[in-house]
Amino acid sequence: MEPTEAYKSISGAAGVWGLVLAVIAFGLVLVYTLRPSNKKTFDKAAKSILGEEKIDDDAQNK
């Protein structure tokens, strides 16, 4: 194998694996954000940005 062929095969494999890892990461982020159990967390974060956050009862008692 010539050095140019080795470079082409290694860079091709790296490109494929990079794409695979990016797709997996995107899928994991998508699943995390769309899980119903995270809805309360994201709703609270969205309201806190707008200044409409209510104080939790647990936070008042501490």
C-alpha positions as CSV (number, residue, x, y, z in Angstrom):
1,M,0.0,0.0,0.0
2,E,1.4,3.4,-1.0
3,P,1.2,6.2,1.5
4,T,-1.5,8.0,-0.5
5,E,-3.7,4.9,-0.5
6,A,-3.2,4.5,3.3
7,Y,-4.1,8.1,3.8
8,K,-7.2,7.7,1.7
9,S,-8.4,4.6,3.5
10,I,-7.7,6.0,6.9
11,S,-9.4,9.4,6.2
12,G,-12.4,7.6,4.6
13,A,-12.8,5.4,7.7
14,A,-12.5,8.4,10.0
15,G,-15.1,10.2,8.0
16,V,-17.5,7.3,8.2
17,W,-17.0,6.8,11.9
18,G,-17.3,10.5,12.5
19,L,-20.6,10.6,10.8
20,V,-21.8,7.5,12.7
21,L,-20.8,9.1,16.0
22,A,-22.5,12.4,15.1
23,V,-25.7,10.6,14.2
24,I,-25.7,8.6,17.4
25,A,-25.0,11.8,19.5
26,F,-27.9,13.6,17.7
27,G,-30.2,10.7,18.4
28,L,-29.2,10.6,22.1
29,V,-29.8,14.4,22.5
30,L,-33.1,14.1,20.7
31,V,-34.3,11.2,22.9
32,Y,-33.2,13.1,26.0
33,T,-35.0,16.3,25.1
34,L,-38.2,14.6,24.0
35,R,-38.6,12.2,27.0
36,P,-41.8,12.9,28.8
37,S,-40.1,12.7,32.2
38,N,-38.0,15.8,31.3
39,K,-40.9,18.0,30.4
40,K,-41.2,19.5,33.9
41,T,-37.5,20.4,33.9
42,F,-37.6,22.1,30.4
43,D,-40.8,23.9,31.2
44,K,-39.3,25.3,34.4
45,A,-36.2,26.4,32.5
46,A,-38.3,28.1,29.8
47,K,-40.3,30.0,32.4
48,S,-37.3,31.1,34.4
49,I,-35.9,32.8,31.3
50,L,-39.1,34.9,31.0
51,G,-39.1,35.7,34.7
52,E,-42.3,33.8,35.4
53,E,-40.8,31.2,37.6
54,K,-42.8,30.3,40.7
55,I,-40.9,29.4,43.9
56,D,-41.3,25.8,44.8
57,D,-42.7,24.9,48.2
58,D,-39.5,22.9,49.0
59,A,-37.3,25.9,48.3
60,Q,-39.4,28.2,50.6
61,N,-39.1,25.8,53.5
62,K,-35.3,25.6,53.4
